[in-house]
């Protein structure tokens, strides 16, 4: 075996490049189709694309308000000067800082009387969205408790403790618009909205539809639509053509010539069927690439696709470069929009047996990530790195 390392080549390390112009285009696509307001959902650090960057871009291109799933996420947006309306609807456990939310003018979703009581204990008047479970047995108030929650909320509103500005729900099968559960969920939500109004509440922000429902079930849009995955180019309903903003690249860090029969990686799952060249790339499952993609995934090097061979390791993977002549320092495109022939996030999801959401939110997540993030385009057209 011959290891080829070229110290003269400069490598930049793994990099996520976020094209905010793609986010802008996706936002405009949805803004032109919704019948009411567009709520840009920037939870999980904007689906791994940078919450503040995605939020600012969406707000500059038709979104009117923001959605997150924790008060901490909302406060982080306030901390960088984003003043748009924000609603936080999940992860409101016993230690949730409802007082900070009220002080920072953050709307709070309330799924139970217990949560409502905690919110009404704050100083000031909290802006509340009552959250109904419309068939997922997840977050949201169970239908059996909805009447009581609405009545208690009305009492609190009359006492000046809260203002019920919204009612919300979520559909679990909107990717399949013909699913019977969607009709049942919509009927349940309409019942819940009637109950709220009959209780004396007057919510102005009524939101049930997320990305797929906004695209496929226009009757679920009401006064606002929540778009999160769609902002970053993901549409599980496969009914829209959206732009993928994230491109993941990394340099080849070493190249070696190997003989036929050379085994690669843990378990020797792949054995070279011929003499070839192997390239080593410094990315692995610790950086968010799914180990379950082993034996299936491909990457793009110098305009040609190459297979990842052997198992995906924690910190690295190996590619079969064959006779391509690829060298140390050459850029490996792990995924991107696909326009140049590179794999897409959708392909990686298929290779890994998951959904695109998991791919983009895992890559580079966590403290001390080795994957830098750079942005291009967007409202200010200022590049940044994290």
N, C-alpha and C positions, 0 to 999 in steps of 0.2 A: 504494500500500500504506500502511496505517496501523498503526504499532506501538503497542500498548497496554500500558503498564507502570504498575503501581499501587504506588508506594513505601510506601503506608500499610499494605499487606497484609504480614503476617509469614510468612516461609517458614522451615521447619525443615531443609530439605535432605533428601536420600534417607535412608530409614530402613527397616531390617529389624526388624519386631516379631516376637518369638518367644513364642508362647503355650505355656508349659511345662505348663499343664494338659492341652493336647493330647498332649504327650509322655507325661505321666502316664497318660492314658487309653489310649494305644497300648501302653504298657508293661504295664498291667493286662490288656489284651486278650491279649497274648502269654503273660503269666505264667499266665493261666488255661488256656492250651492246651498248653503244653510239658509233657512228661512228666518232665523233670528240671530242672536249673538253667537260668536265663535269663542269658546273657551279653550285656550291653549293649555294642555296638560303637560307640565314639565317635571313630573315626578321622576324619581330615580336619576337625578342629575340630568334631566332632559333626555331620558332614555339613553344615557351615556354620552350625549352630545354636548353637554354643558348647559345647565338649567338657565343661567342668566343669559347666555348667548342666544339660546333658542327662544327664551321669553321675549327678549328685546326684538329679535327678528320677527317673531309672530305678531307682536303688538304693532310693529311698523308696517305690517302687511295685511291687516284686516282683523286680527284677534282683538277682542275688547276686554277680556278678563283672563285670569290664569287659574289653573287648578293644580293642587299638590296633594300629597297624602299624609303630610304631617305638619304640625305647626313649626317644627324646626326647619323644614324645607321652605315654608313661607317666610319665616324670619330671615333666612339666608338671602332671599330675594329682596326683602326690605332693606337688608344690610348693604346691598350694592346699589341702592337708590331706585329700585323699581317700585313705583307708587300705584300701579294699576290694581284694580280689584282682584283679590285672591281668595279662593275658597280651599280650605283644608278639610278632607273628609275621612281620613282613616288614621290609625295609630294614635288614637286619643285615649290612651290608657290612663290609669289613676294618676300618673305623674305629669300628665299633659299640662303645659303652661297656658291655660285658658286666659289668664289675666294678661299675659304678654300679647296674646292674639287680639284681645279686645283693645289693648292700648295701641297696637300697630294696625288697627282697622282691618283685621283678617277675618273673613267669614268662616264660621265653624259649622260643619255638618254634625247633626245630632241624630244618633240611631236608637236612643233609648231614653227613658225617663231618668235613669241614673246619670247619663251624660248631660241631660238637660239640667238637672239639679246642680251638677258641678259647674256648668256654664253660668247659671243664674246666680251663683255665689260670688261672681266676680263684681268688681266695681265698674260702673258704666253700663251701657246698653249694648249687648252682644248682637251681632248680625248672624242669624242662624238659618241653615238649610236643613229642613227635616228630611231624613234619609230613610226611604222605605225599601225593604227587601222585596224585590219583584221576582224572586224565584231562584236565587243562587245559594240561599242558606249560608251566606257569608256575612258581609257587613250590611247594615241597614236594620231597621226595626221590623220584627216579625209582624205580619198582618194582624195577628190577634191582639197585638199591643198598640196598633196604630191609632185607633180612636182615642185611647187614653193619652197617648203622647201628644196628639193634636190638641186635646182639651187642656192638658197641662201647659202646653206651649202658649195657648191663647191666654190662660190665666197669667203666665209670666209676662206676656206682651202687654196685657192691660196694666200690669204693675210696673211697667217701664223697665223691666230687667232685660228683655230681649226684643229684637225685631225679627220676625220670621220673614225673611226676604226670598227664601227659596224652598223648593221641594225637589228631591232628586231620587233616582233609582239607577239600576244598571241591568242590562240584558246579558245573559250568559251564552246565547246562541246566535248572536247577530251575524256571525260569519256565514251562517246558513240561513238566509232570509226566509226560507220556506218552513223552518222548524216551528212546530206547534207551540213550543215554549215561548217563542217571541210574541205570539198572539195572546197567550195567557199573561205574560209579563206586562204587555201593554195594557191589557184590560185591568190588571191589578193596579197598575200605576194610575190609570185614569180614575179608578175607584178611590185610590188614596188621595188624589188631588181633589176630588169631590168632597171627601171627608174633611180635608184641611179647610176648604172654603166654607163648608157648612158649619165648621167650628168657629168661623169668624176670622180666619186667617186669609191674607191676601198676598201670596207669594208672587213676585214678579219675575223671578228667575226659575224657570221650570225646565229641568234637564234630565233626560233619560238616555239619549243616544250618545254613544262614543263613536269611534271612527267607522267601524263596519256598519252600524245601524244608520249613521248619517248617510252613508253611501247607498244602502240597500233598502232601508225602511223609512221613507220620508215621513210617515205618520208618527214616528217616535221623536221627531226633532223638537217639538214644543218651542219654548222661547230661547233656548240655548242648546248648542251641541258641544260636547267635550271631545276635542281632537288631540290625541297624544301620539300614538303610533303613526298616524297618518302624517304628522308634521315631519317625521324622520323617514318617510318613504315606505312605511309598512302598511300593507292592506291585506289582511287575511281573507277578505271576501273575494280577492282577485278580480275586482270590478273596475279598478282605477289604475291609471298609469301615473305613478308618482316618482319623484326623484330621490335617489339614495344619497344622503349627504356625507356618509362616513366612508373613508378609505383607510384601510390598515396596511401599512407597509413595514418592512424590516429588512436590513441588509443581510446578505450572505456573509457569515463570519469565518467560514473555512470551507475549502473544497478538497476532496481527496479522490484519487483514482483507486478503484477497487476491482478485484477479480471476480469472475463468475463464482457463485457459491458463497459470497460474503453475506453474513447475517447482520441485520440492523436492529438495534434497540432491544428493549426488554422483551423477553420471551421469544426473540428471533422469529417474529411473525412474518417478516419479509426477508427473503433471501435473493440476492441479485441473480437474475436469470442470464446475465451476460456481464462482460466487463463494462464498467460504467463509471461515471463520476457522481459523487454524492456531495450535496451542499448542506451545510449546517446553518440553521436560522435560530436566533436567540429569542424565541417565543414559545410558550407552552401553556399548559392548563393553569398554571399559577397566574398567567396573564389573561385568562378568560377563554382561551380556545378549548372547546370541549374535547375531552379525551375520547369520547364516543365517536369522534370523527375519524379515528385511526383506521387506516386501510381504505378510506374513501375520499378524503379531501384532496384538493388540488390547489395550486397557486400559480401565479403568472410571473415569469422571469423573462425579461427582454422580449416580450411579445409572444411567448410560447407558454402553454400550460405544462406544468410538471406535477407528478403525483407526490404527495407526502407519503413516505415509505416508513415502515415500522410504526411502533406505537407513539402517540403524542406523549412527550415527557413533560415534566413539571416546568422546565425552563427552556426547552428546545425541541425542534423537530428536524427531520432529515428529508431532503427532497432528492429525487432521482433526476440528475441534470443530463443524463445520457451524454451525447456528443455536442451539446449546445454551445460549449465554450464559455458558459457563464463563469464569472470570477468573483473572488472575494470583494465585497463592497457593492456588488450589483444589487439593485433593489428588488425585493420580492413583494409582489402585491398579493396580500392574503385575501382581501376582498375589497370591493368597491362598487361603483354604479354598474359595471359590466360593459361599458361602451367600448373599451379597448380589449375585450375578451377575458378580462379578469373574472374570477368567481364573484358571485354576489352573496349578500347576506342570506338571501332565500336559499341558495345552494348550500351554504354552510348549515343552515337550519335543517335541510333535508338530510345532509350527511350525518348530522348529529342527532337526528330524531327529536327535534325540538322546534320552537318557533323563533322567528327573527328577533322578537323582543329580547329573548334570553341571550342571543349572540351579542347584540349591540350593548346591552347593559352590563354584561360580564367583562367585556374587553377593557382592560385598564382600570377596572374598579378597585377601590380599596386604598388604604393609606400606603404610601411608599411604592405606588405603581411604577413599573419600569417602562410603561408605554406613555410617552409624551402625547399631549394633545395640542394641535395647532388649528386655528380657525382662519378661513379665508372668506372674503365677501361679507355680506350682511349689511346692516344699517350703517355702521361706521366704517366698514372695510378696513378695520385695524386687526392685524394678526395678533394672536395671543397664544401662549403655551402654558400647559399645566402638567 
